[in-house]
């Protein structure tokens, strides 16, 4: 299982987290704006997070096809 960390780029505050079961994840209730997402493998000690991916979210739309990779090879 992986963990998706995400944050809105134009806001301050902590990252939010969402589990990714079976390689899939859904982030619900996001407001419009640009977000940074990254994934990390759970259960592995000192597992590095993958590269950050930026995504534009618009109200009333679904953004699909976002591919994240963990830092584990």
Secondary structure, DSSP 4 states (H G I P E B T S, - for coil): -EEEEEEETTS-SPPEEEEEBTTB----SPPSEEEEEEEEETTSTTPPP---EEEEE-TT----------S--
